[in-house]
Amino acid sequence: MSESGGPAGLLAALKRTLAFYFDSLFFGFVAWRAMATSMRRQRVGDVWAHTMVVRLTELAPGTRRSGLAFVAAALAGTLLDGTVIFIEMISRLAR
């Protein structure tokens, strides 16, 4: 969730994911220290991406994303990954 209360966007999710590697340094000490000093208990990736982690039960029903959108995105990602693998297999067989 973004700090403004809405859903986090794709760029924010990417920033959080990339910052995870920084947060996990020294067995997670960096993230633990950042969360210990943050009012919202945010790790470094959340601060950089202006996001925060909340419990699903704390979200208003209108701000939740539908499960159908998740399923559609997961299927699209799987299809794209399968297509890339298929194209790579064909190109290797053609050599």
N, C-alpha and C positions, 0 to 999 in steps of 0.2 A: 504494500500500500504506500502511496506517496505521502509525504509529510502534510500535504494539503488535505488529505482525507479521501482522495480518489484512488482509482486503481493505478498501479505503477505501469509505466509504459515500457516499450521494448528497449529503448536506450537505457533507462534506469535499471532494468533487469540485466542488461549486458554489463553495465558498470559494476553492479553488485557481484556478478559472477567473476569478472576479471579481478576485482579487489579481494575475492576470497583467497587467492593465492598469497596476497600480502597479509591478510588477516590470519592465515594459518601458520605464519612463521613462528618458530620456536614453540611448536606443539600447541598453537592456538593462544599463546600468551598475548600477542598483539591484540587479537579480538577481545579477549577477556579483559585486558586493561582498558581498552576503548569503551567496552560496555560498562565497566565498573565506574568510569568517570562521566558517563553520559546520562543526562536526565531521562532520556527515553530508552536507555539501555541499547543504544545503537552501536554496531560494530563499525569499523572504518568504511567498509563498503556501503553501508547504509547512509553514513554521513555524506560520502562522495556522491551517491546517487539520489540523495534526498528522499530516502525511503525508510520504512520501519516495518517490523514484523508485528502482526497483531493476531489474536486468536479469532478464528472464524466466527465464534459465538458473539464476539464484540462488534462485528460488522453489522451495519444496517442492511436489511434484505435488499434494498435498492442498489447498494454498492457492490454486491457480490456478482461475479461473472458466472455465466451459465456453464453447466457441465458439458452441454452440447458444444460450446465453443472450444473447450479443452479437447474433447474427443476429435473434433474436426481438425484442430491444429496438430494433434498427435498423428492422426491418419495422414495428413498432408506431409508431415515431416518424414514419416515412414515411407510413403510413396516416393518422395524426392530422394531419400537415401537409397531405396531399392533401385531407382532409375539410374543413379550415379554408379552404383555397383554393377548393374547390368551393362551399362555403356563401357565401363572399364573392362569387364570380362570379354565383351565383344571385341574391343580394341586389342586386347592381349591375344585372343584367338586369331585375329586377322594378321598378326605378324608373321 
